[in-house]
Amino acid sequence: MNVKYDFLIVGAGLYGAVFAQEARKAGKTCLIIDKRDHVAGNIYTERVEDIQVHRYGAHIFHTNNKEVWQYVNQFAEFNRYTNSPVANYNGEIYNLPFNMNTFNKMWGVITPDEAKQKIEQQRKESFVESPRNLEEQAINLVGVDIYEKLIRGYTEKQWGRPCNELPAFIIRRLPVRFTYDNNYFDAKYQGIPEGGYTRMVEKMIEGIEVKLNVDYFEDKERWDSIADKVVYTGAIDAYFNYKFGILEYRSVKFETEVLDMENFQGNAVVNYTDRETPYTRIIEHKHFEFGTQPKTVVSREYSAEWKLGDEPYYPVNDERNSALYEKYKLAAESQSKVVFGGRLGEYKYYDMDKVIEVALQKVKEVLSK
């Protein structure tokens, strides 16, 4: 370990890969380490029965940022996949996001005016001036029918507690469209990289040294000593040995199986919005790439309470955790040698395009010093 690198990058996920790729392009030497046995972090895809399986949950790339779209297209060709999930409420199928197809199925309305009148009528009947919880906030926005069938059960499974015990700010707004458009994302660019995200990330870090199955904290001093700067994309509280307390997350558990059939559910994503079904959704991976393979692979997702050691997915951005993160952020700013980035390093839920955007900004800033 006598080699000196310009950058040690802790974490081979999207943020680390973008930072490393740009640094290498600028003539800098990089070493990437990751405690997992693969690159690509949570966007990792693995081939099963000739199907690209999203091991850590569905990831659909979408962005309105042309610079980011051009950036990723250097490393992959994207297909035309459009995210159009459906909701299954006790066997009733509804389109998401809430749009005219949803309203027609729920109430039989046909025109946007009829749908608006129905929603407004329901909102007025149950309106609360100052919503105290998520339930009151959601009903204020879309009325009782949509709340009961498409929001309540899913949200309670997602957060592990009743909606009337969840803070109102979790649902500041809900996407409601008065068009017959099932496209979930309001984004100009959208798709899935052909051949999977792993291949895309591998191309990003081509020619960069990578060491897997390495726990940075087991020999932190030695790893720090071989580089001028450290780009840390792990959990920020772990970096400081949890000295202010542990930041909380929600986690997700997956049950994935190969089925001896061509088509299980007819859509890549089906959300189960009743409270009785224990899982939140089923992903059928082949539909992300319009697969025609003789078999199919499905993953059932279960939202789970998180404890230290579990995989962290969604930061719990309530008052307690937000205040705690501010303490860690202040401590991070005093670390002149370390750059903290990514969803864990910044304790923030990031879409993929935003991860790339902030990584590009950060590496530009660091290289200009």
C-alpha positions in Angstrom: 0.0 0.0 0.0 2.8 2.4 -0.9 0.9 3.7 -3.9 -0.3 7.3 -3.5 -3.6 8.2 -5.1 -5.2 11.5 -5.7 -8.5 10.2 -4.6 -9.7 7.3 -2.5 -13.4 6.8 -3.2 -15.3 4.8 -0.6 -18.3 3.3 -2.3 -18.7 2.1 -5.9 -22.2 3.4 -6.3 -23.4 6.0 -8.7 -21.9 9.0 -6.9 -18.5 7.4 -6.5 -18.5 6.2 -10.1 -19.3 9.7 -11.5 -16.7 11.3 -9.3 -14.0 8.8 -10.2 -14.8 9.0 -13.9 -14.5 12.8 -14.0 -11.4 12.8 -11.8 -9.7 10.3 -14.0 -10.7 12.3 -17.1 -8.9 15.2 -15.5 -5.7 13.1 -15.1 -6.1 12.2 -11.4 -5.4 8.8 -10.0 -8.3 7.0 -8.2 -8.9 3.9 -6.1 -12.4 2.8 -5.5 -13.2 0.5 -2.5 -16.5 -1.1 -1.6 -17.6 -3.4 1.2 -20.0 -5.3 -1.2 -18.9 -7.9 -3.7 -20.1 -5.8 -6.7 -20.0 -2.3 -8.1 -23.1 0.0 -8.8 -24.4 0.2 -5.3 -28.2 0.1 -5.0 -28.7 0.3 -8.8 -26.9 -3.0 -9.2 -28.5 -5.3 -11.7 -27.7 -9.0 -12.1 -28.6 -11.4 -15.0 -31.0 -14.1 -14.0 -32.6 -16.3 -16.7 -31.3 -13.8 -19.2 -33.3 -11.0 -17.4 -31.7 -8.0 -15.7 -32.9 -8.1 -12.1 -32.8 -5.0 -10.0 -31.5 -6.5 -6.8 -32.2 -3.5 -4.6 -35.5 -2.5 -6.0 -36.7 -0.9 -9.2 -34.7 2.0 -10.7 -36.1 3.9 -13.6 -33.9 6.7 -14.9 -35.7 10.0 -15.5 -34.5 13.6 -15.8 -35.3 17.0 -17.2 -31.6 17.8 -17.0 -30.1 17.6 -20.6 -26.5 17.7 -19.3 -27.2 14.7 -17.1 -29.0 12.8 -19.9 -26.1 13.4 -22.3 -23.7 12.3 -19.6 -25.3 8.9 -18.9 -25.7 8.3 -22.7 -21.9 8.2 -23.0 -22.0 4.9 -21.0 -25.2 3.2 -22.1 -27.9 3.2 -24.6 -31.3 3.7 -23.0 -34.5 2.1 -24.1 -37.9 3.8 -24.3 -39.3 2.4 -21.1 -41.9 4.6 -19.5 -42.8 4.1 -15.9 -46.6 3.4 -15.8 -47.3 1.5 -12.5 -50.7 0.3 -11.6 -52.3 -0.1 -8.2 -54.1 -3.2 -7.0 -56.7 -2.5 -4.3 -58.3 -5.8 -3.4 -58.3 -6.9 -7.0 -59.4 -3.5 -8.4 -56.8 -2.1 -10.8 -56.1 1.6 -11.0 -53.6 3.6 -13.0 -50.9 5.7 -11.3 -50.2 8.5 -11.0 -53.8 9.8 -10.3 -55.1 10.7 -13.8 -58.3 10.5 -15.9 -58.0 6.7 -16.2 -57.9 6.4 -12.4 -60.9 8.7 -12.0 -62.9 7.0 -14.7 -62.3 3.6 -13.0 -63.1 5.0 -9.6 -66.2 7.2 -10.3 -67.2 6.6 -13.9 -66.4 10.2 -14.8 -65.3 11.0 -18.4 -64.3 14.6 -18.6 -61.7 16.6 -16.6 -64.4 18.9 -15.4 -66.4 16.0 -14.0 -63.3 14.6 -12.2 -62.4 18.0 -10.7 -65.9 18.5 -9.4 -65.9 15.0 -7.8 -62.5 15.7 -6.1 -63.6 19.1 -5.0 -66.8 17.8 -3.5 -64.9 15.2 -1.5 -62.3 17.6 -0.4 -65.0 20.0 0.9 -66.9 17.3 2.8 -63.8 16.4 4.9 -61.7 19.6 4.8 -59.5 20.4 7.8 -58.2 23.9 8.1 -54.8 23.0 9.7 -54.0 19.3 9.0 -52.4 17.6 12.0 -51.4 14.4 10.3 -50.9 12.7 6.9 -54.4 11.4 6.8 -56.0 14.9 7.1 -53.4 16.3 4.7 -54.1 13.7 2.0 -57.9 14.0 2.3 -57.5 17.8 2.0 -55.7 17.2 -1.3 -57.6 14.4 -3.1 -60.7 13.5 -1.0 -61.7 10.3 0.8 -62.1 7.7 -2.0 -58.6 8.1 -3.4 -57.1 8.3 0.1 -58.8 5.1 1.2 -58.1 3.0 -1.9 -54.8 4.3 -3.2 -52.9 6.1 -0.3 -53.8 4.8 3.1 -52.8 1.1 3.0 -49.7 1.6 0.9 -48.5 4.5 3.1 -49.1 2.6 6.4 -47.1 -0.4 5.1 -44.4 1.9 3.8 -43.9 3.7 7.2 -45.0 1.0 9.6 -47.5 3.2 11.4 -51.1 4.5 10.9 -51.5 7.6 8.7 -53.1 9.6 11.5 -49.9 9.2 13.4 -47.6 10.3 10.6 -46.7 14.0 10.1 -48.7 16.0 7.5 -45.5 17.2 5.8 -44.8 13.7 4.4 -47.4 14.5 1.7 -47.0 18.1 0.8 -48.7 17.5 -2.5 -50.0 14.7 -4.6 -49.6 14.4 -8.4 -53.1 14.8 -9.9 -53.4 14.9 -13.7 -56.6 15.6 -15.6 -55.4 13.9 -18.7 -55.5 10.2 -19.8 -51.7 9.9 -19.3 -50.2 7.0 -17.3 -46.6 8.3 -17.5 -45.6 8.5 -13.8 -42.7 10.9 -14.3 -43.1 14.4 -15.6 -39.6 14.1 -17.2 -38.4 14.8 -20.7 -35.9 12.0 -20.7 -36.7 8.5 -19.4 -35.6 4.9 -19.8 -33.6 1.9 -18.7 -30.0 1.3 -19.8 -29.9 -1.7 -22.2 -28.0 -4.5 -20.5 -28.6 -3.1 -17.0 -27.1 -0.5 -14.7 -24.2 -2.6 -13.7 -22.8 -2.5 -17.2 -23.3 1.2 -17.3 -21.4 1.8 -14.1 -18.6 -0.6 -15.2 -18.1 1.4 -18.3 -18.0 4.6 -16.2 -15.1 3.2 -14.1 -13.3 1.5 -16.8 -9.5 1.7 -16.3 -9.9 2.7 -12.6 -8.7 0.4 -9.9 -11.4 -1.1 -7.8 -11.2 -3.3 -4.7 -14.4 -5.1 -3.5 -15.2 -6.8 -0.2 -13.3 -4.1 1.6 -14.5 -2.5 4.8 -13.1 1.0 5.0 -13.5 1.2 8.7 -11.5 -2.0 9.5 -8.3 -0.2 8.5 -9.4 3.5 8.0 -6.1 5.0 8.9 -4.2 3.0 6.3 -6.7 3.7 3.6 -6.7 7.4 4.4 -2.9 7.5 4.2 -2.7 6.4 0.6 -4.7 9.2 -0.9 -4.6 13.0 -0.9 -8.4 13.2 -0.6 -11.1 10.8 0.4 -14.6 10.8 -1.2 -16.8 9.1 1.3 -20.3 7.9 0.2 -21.2 5.8 3.2 -23.4 6.7 6.1 -22.3 10.0 7.6 -23.1 9.0 11.2 -21.0 5.8 10.8 -18.0 7.9 9.7 -18.1 9.8 13.0 -18.8 6.6 14.9 -22.3 7.7 15.8 -21.0 10.2 18.3 -24.2 12.4 18.1 -26.6 9.4 17.8 -27.9 7.1 15.0 -29.7 8.5 12.0 -32.8 6.5 11.2 -34.0 5.0 7.9 -36.7 2.8 6.6 -35.5 -0.4 5.1 -36.9 -2.8 2.4 -36.8 -6.6 2.3 -37.2 -8.5 -1.0 -38.5 -12.0 -1.9 -37.3 -12.7 -5.4 -38.3 -15.9 -7.4 -38.0 -17.3 -10.9 -41.4 -18.4 -12.3 -41.8 -20.9 -15.1 -44.1 -18.7 -17.1 -43.7 -15.9 -19.6 -45.7 -13.2 -17.9 -46.8 -13.0 -14.3 -48.5 -9.6 -14.0 -48.3 -7.8 -17.3 -46.5 -4.8 -15.9 -43.1 -4.0 -14.4 -44.6 -2.4 -11.3 -47.8 -3.2 -9.4 -48.4 -1.5 -6.1 -50.6 -3.2 -3.5 -52.5 -0.5 -1.8 -54.7 -2.5 0.6 -53.6 -3.0 4.1 -54.1 -6.7 4.2 -51.5 -7.6 1.5 -48.2 -7.7 3.5 -45.9 -6.4 0.6 -46.0 -3.0 -0.9 -45.4 -4.0 -4.5 -44.4 -6.6 -6.9 -41.7 -5.9 -9.6 -41.6 -8.1 -12.7 -38.1 -7.3 -14.0 -38.4 -8.5 -17.6 -40.9 -5.7 -18.4 -38.3 -3.0 -17.9 -36.6 -4.2 -21.1 -39.7 -5.6 -22.9 -38.4 -9.1 -22.4 -39.7 -12.1 -24.2 -37.8 -14.8 -22.3 -39.6 -18.1 -21.6 -39.4 -17.5 -17.8 -39.9 -14.5 -15.6 -38.4 -13.1 -12.3 -40.5 -11.3 -9.7 -39.6 -9.5 -6.5 -42.1 -8.8 -3.7 -41.1 -5.8 -1.6 -41.8 -5.5 2.1 -41.2 -2.2 3.9 -39.4 -2.8 7.1 -38.3 -1.1 10.3 -34.6 -0.4 10.1 -31.9 -1.2 12.7 -28.2 -0.7 12.6 -26.7 -3.3 10.3 -29.7 -3.4 8.0 -29.6 -2.0 4.5 -30.6 1.7 4.8 -33.0 2.9 2.0 -35.1 5.9 2.9 -34.0 8.6 5.4 -36.5 9.5 8.0 -36.4 13.3 7.6 -38.4 14.2 10.7 -37.4 16.9 13.1 -35.2 14.7 15.3 -33.2 13.2 12.4 -33.0 16.5 10.5 -31.5 18.2 13.7 -29.1 15.2 14.2 -28.0 15.4 10.6 -27.2 19.1 10.9 -24.7 18.2 13.7 -23.0 15.6 11.5 -23.0 18.0 8.5 -21.2 20.6 10.7 -18.6 17.9 11.7 -18.2 16.9 8.1 -17.4 20.5 7.1 -14.4 20.4 9.4 -12.9 17.5 7.6 -10.7 19.2 5.0 -9.5 16.0 3.4 -12.9 14.3 3.1 -15.7 14.9 0.6 -19.1 13.6 1.8 -21.5 12.7 -1.0 -24.5 10.6 -2.1 -27.7 9.6 -0.4 -26.0 8.2 2.7 -23.2 10.8 2.9 -25.7 13.6 2.8 -28.7 11.8 4.5 -31.0 12.6 1.6 -33.3 10.8 -0.7 -31.8 11.3 -4.2 -33.2 10.3 -7.6 -30.4 9.0 -9.9 -30.2 12.1 -12.0 -29.8 14.3 -9.0 -27.0 12.0 -7.7 -25.2 12.5 -11.0 -25.8 16.3 -11.0 -24.5 16.9 -7.5 -21.5 14.5 -8.1 -20.6 16.4 -11.3 -20.8 19.7 -9.4 -18.8 18.5 -6.5 -15.9 17.0 -8.6 -15.7 20.2 -10.6 -15.5 22.2 -7.4 -12.9 19.9 -5.9 -10.7 19.8 -9.0 -10.8 23.6 -9.3 -9.1 24.1 -5.9 
